[in-house]
Amino acid sequence: MDTITLWRPVGPKELRLIADSGWREFPPRLPEQPIFYPVTTREYAIKIARDWNVGASGAGYVTEFDVDAAFLAHYTVENAGGREHQEYWIPAEELPAFNAAIVGAIRVVDEFRAE
């Protein structure tokens, strides 16, 4: 099976829910969050975790995970404001199928904290 590696910046609450799943899935979106946004580069995820998650919740984490390439072929990579800001837009109701397409565990690869 071919896979594509993606990254997702998260705060402490979301990270706890990922850990509670056994590092296998992302938690359901909140009602005000209709889209799940995994990003295509670690650098972009670092920027969000460091510059946004730390300010919003005191800590930011970058998760890395592999997704079945055949599943992702149903989605297009979206540009969120610049060439380096590439992400997939997964509708919240499709997150369970996205989680099922994750191959292996979700890994924490970077951590940032407020000083």
C-alpha contacts under 8 A as a table, 3 or more apart, distances in Angstrom:
res1	aa1	res2	aa2	distance
1	M	68	D	6.91
1	M	69	A	7.82
2	D	68	D	6.15
2	D	69	A	5.54
2	D	70	A	7.54
3	T	66	D	5.77
3	T	67	V	5.19
3	T	68	D	4.54
3	T	69	A	4.68
3	T	70	A	8.00
3	T	103	V	7.57
4	I	66	D	5.43
4	I	67	V	5.31
4	I	68	D	6.50
4	I	69	A	5.55
5	T	40	T	7.54
5	T	64	E	6.93
5	T	65	F	5.60
5	T	66	D	4.34
5	T	67	V	6.35
6	L	38	P	6.29
6	L	39	V	5.85
6	L	40	T	5.23
6	L	41	T	6.80
6	L	42	R	7.79
6	L	64	E	5.82
6	L	65	F	5.59
6	L	66	D	6.19
6	L	67	V	7.35
7	W	38	P	5.74
7	W	39	V	5.28
7	W	40	T	6.36
7	W	41	T	6.50
7	W	42	R	5.96
7	W	45	A	6.19
7	W	62	V	6.60
7	W	63	T	5.40
7	W	64	E	4.44
7	W	65	F	6.36
8	R	37	Y	7.34
8	R	38	P	4.97
8	R	39	V	6.05
8	R	45	A	5.99
8	R	62	V	5.77
8	R	63	T	5.13
8	R	64	E	6.56
9	P	45	A	5.15
9	P	46	I	6.96
9	P	48	I	6.27
9	P	49	A	5.03
9	P	53	N	7.66
9	P	60	G	6.84
9	P	61	Y	5.61
9	P	62	V	4.49
9	P	63	T	6.16
10	V	14	E	5.94
10	V	15	L	6.23
10	V	49	A	6.45
10	V	53	N	6.71
10	V	60	G	5.83
10	V	61	Y	5.29
10	V	62	V	6.36
10	V	63	T	7.36
11	G	14	E	5.63
11	G	15	L	6.16
11	G	49	A	7.44
11	G	53	N	5.50
11	G	54	V	7.47
11	G	57	S	6.38
11	G	59	A	6.01
11	G	60	G	4.84
11	G	61	Y	6.16
12	P	15	L	5.03
12	P	16	R	6.16
12	P	57	S	7.15
12	P	59	A	6.37
12	P	60	G	6.85
12	P	61	Y	7.62
13	K	16	R	5.20
13	K	17	L	6.52
14	E	17	L	5.12
14	E	18	I	6.25
14	E	26	F	7.79
14	E	27	P	7.08
15	L	18	I	5.03
15	L	19	A	6.17
15	L	61	Y	7.63
16	R	19	A	5.05
16	R	20	D	6.11
17	L	20	D	4.91
17	L	21	S	6.40
17	L	26	F	7.38
17	L	27	P	6.22
18	I	21	S	5.19
18	I	22	G	6.86
18	I	23	W	5.33
18	I	24	R	7.00
18	I	25	E	5.96
18	I	26	F	5.53
18	I	27	P	6.57
18	I	106	I	7.94
19	A	22	G	5.23
19	A	23	W	4.95
20	D	23	W	7.10
21	S	24	R	5.67
21	S	25	E	6.04
21	S	26	F	7.91
22	G	25	E	7.79
23	W	105	A	5.35
23	W	106	I	5.05
23	W	107	R	7.26
24	R	99	N	7.35
24	R	102	I	7.38
24	R	104	G	7.20
24	R	105	A	5.30
24	R	106	I	5.94
25	E	99	N	5.15
25	E	100	A	7.80
25	E	102	I	7.57
25	E	106	I	7.32
26	F	95	L	7.88
26	F	99	N	6.62
28	P	92	A	7.21
28	P	95	L	7.01
28	P	96	P	7.91
29	R	32	E	7.91
29	R	33	Q	5.61
29	R	34	P	6.83
29	R	35	I	7.56
29	R	36	F	7.20
29	R	92	A	5.91
30	L	33	Q	5.16
30	L	34	P	7.51
31	P	34	P	6.66
33	Q	36	F	7.49
33	Q	92	A	7.39
34	P	91	P	6.05
34	P	92	A	5.11
35	I	89	W	5.99
35	I	90	I	5.50
35	I	91	P	4.59
35	I	92	A	5.07
36	F	88	Y	7.83
36	F	89	W	5.93
36	F	90	I	4.97
36	F	91	P	6.20
36	F	92	A	6.00
36	F	95	L	7.21
37	Y	87	E	6.09
37	Y	88	Y	5.59
37	Y	89	W	5.23
37	Y	90	I	6.42
38	P	87	E	5.68
38	P	88	Y	5.65
38	P	89	W	7.39
39	V	42	R	7.72
39	V	44	Y	7.02
39	V	45	A	6.54
39	V	85	H	7.65
39	V	86	Q	5.94
39	V	87	E	4.05
39	V	88	Y	6.30
40	T	44	Y	7.65
40	T	86	Q	5.69
40	T	87	E	5.55
40	T	88	Y	7.72
41	T	44	Y	5.44
41	T	45	A	6.52
41	T	84	E	7.86
41	T	86	Q	7.54
42	R	45	A	5.03
42	R	46	I	6.05
42	R	62	V	7.63
42	R	64	E	7.93
43	E	46	I	5.06
43	E	47	K	6.30
44	Y	47	K	5.18
44	Y	48	I	6.47
44	Y	84	E	6.72
44	Y	85	H	6.26
45	A	48	I	5.23
45	A	49	A	6.07
45	A	62	V	6.08
46	I	49	A	5.11
46	I	50	R	5.83
46	I	61	Y	7.85
46	I	62	V	6.25
46	I	110	D	7.35
47	K	50	R	5.31
47	K	51	D	5.66
47	K	52	W	7.72
48	I	51	D	5.28
48	I	52	W	5.20
48	I	53	N	6.57
49	A	52	W	5.68
49	A	53	N	4.77
49	A	54	V	6.42
49	A	59	A	7.74
49	A	60	G	4.45
49	A	61	Y	5.70
49	A	62	V	6.40
49	A	112	F	7.09
50	R	53	N	6.14
50	R	54	V	5.58
50	R	55	G	7.94
50	R	59	A	7.79
50	R	60	G	5.87
50	R	61	Y	7.92
50	R	112	F	5.79
50	R	113	R	7.81
51	D	54	V	6.29
51	D	55	G	6.66
52	W	55	G	5.37
52	W	56	A	6.12
52	W	60	G	7.82
53	N	56	A	5.03
53	N	57	S	5.82
53	N	58	G	7.02
53	N	59	A	6.05
53	N	60	G	4.76
53	N	61	Y	7.90
54	V	57	S	5.43
54	V	58	G	4.39
54	V	59	A	4.18
54	V	60	G	4.98
54	V	112	F	6.70
54	V	113	R	5.93
54	V	114	A	5.89
55	G	58	G	5.74
55	G	59	A	7.50
55	G	114	A	7.31
56	A	59	A	7.98
57	S	60	G	7.58
58	G	113	R	5.82
58	G	114	A	5.17
59	A	111	E	7.36
59	A	112	F	5.50
59	A	113	R	4.30
59	A	114	A	6.18
60	G	111	E	5.87
60	G	112	F	5.04
60	G	113	R	6.45
61	Y	108	V	6.72
61	Y	109	V	7.55
61	Y	110	D	5.55
61	Y	111	E	4.52
61	Y	112	F	6.26
62	V	108	V	5.77
62	V	109	V	5.70
62	V	110	D	4.99
62	V	111	E	6.53
63	T	106	I	6.38
63	T	107	R	5.30
63	T	108	V	4.43
63	T	109	V	5.84
63	T	110	D	7.33
64	E	106	I	5.88
64	E	107	R	5.15
64	E	108	V	6.30
64	E	109	V	6.52
65	F	102	I	6.96
65	F	103	V	7.46
65	F	104	G	7.47
65	F	105	A	6.62
65	F	106	I	4.84
65	F	107	R	6.28
66	D	102	I	5.71
66	D	103	V	5.38
66	D	104	G	6.95
66	D	106	I	7.83
67	V	71	F	7.54
67	V	72	L	7.26
67	V	98	F	7.93
67	V	101	A	5.51
67	V	102	I	4.40
67	V	103	V	5.54
68	D	71	F	5.42
68	D	72	L	6.60
68	D	101	A	5.36
68	D	102	I	6.38
68	D	103	V	6.54
69	A	72	L	5.08
69	A	73	A	6.17
70	A	73	A	5.18
70	A	74	H	7.52
71	F	74	H	6.06
71	F	98	F	7.71
71	F	101	A	6.58
72	L	75	Y	5.49
72	L	76	T	7.90
73	A	76	T	7.26
75	Y	88	Y	6.95
75	Y	89	W	7.59
75	Y	90	I	7.74
76	T	88	Y	6.51
76	T	89	W	7.89
77	V	86	Q	6.28
77	V	87	E	5.54
77	V	88	Y	5.01
77	V	89	W	7.60
78	E	86	Q	5.63
78	E	87	E	5.30
78	E	88	Y	5.79
78	E	89	W	6.96
79	N	82	G	6.29
79	N	83	R	6.70
79	N	85	H	5.82
79	N	86	Q	4.82
79	N	87	E	6.57
80	A	85	H	5.23
80	A	86	Q	6.11
80	A	87	E	7.12
81	G	85	H	6.08
82	G	85	H	5.10
82	G	86	Q	7.59
83	R	86	Q	6.62
90	I	94	E	6.43
90	I	95	L	6.71
90	I	98	F	7.86
91	P	94	E	5.37
91	P	95	L	6.77
92	A	95	L	5.29
93	E	96	P	7.22
94	E	97	A	5.46
94	E	98	F	6.34
95	L	98	F	4.81
95	L	99	N	6.02
96	P	99	N	5.06
96	P	100	A	6.25
97	A	100	A	4.99
97	A	101	A	6.36
98	F	101	A	5.08
98	F	102	I	6.70
99	N	102	I	5.32
102	I	105	A	7.62
108	V	111	E	7.64
